[in-house]
Amino acid sequence: MIVTIANVIDFDQFLKTFSTRGVDKRREYGCKGSQVFRDPDDPNRVWIFFDWKIEDYERFLLDPEIPAIAQELALRQPPVKADPVAQYDS
């Protein structure tokens, strides 16, 4: 699992692009699914959980189409990947 945090300018625009162009591009790189959470304290901050292998995610970031898609996502700045600090069975 990969978790990223992003600040968006326009949430509706973000979701529209994330759920269309974003899905197609992520699938190309082996992403098996994602969930978007809106921060309850900041409506312009989103948490995205991806079912994705890290090596496929890193290849995705190198795709030359990503900057244009990122711009269409209406991001304030590039998303930040949250690094895991622990893992538990339950």
Beta strands, then each sheet from edge to edge (+ up, - down):
strand 1: 2-7
strand 2: 33-38
strand 3: 45-51
strand 4: 80-82
sheet 1: 2+ 3- 1+ 4-
end
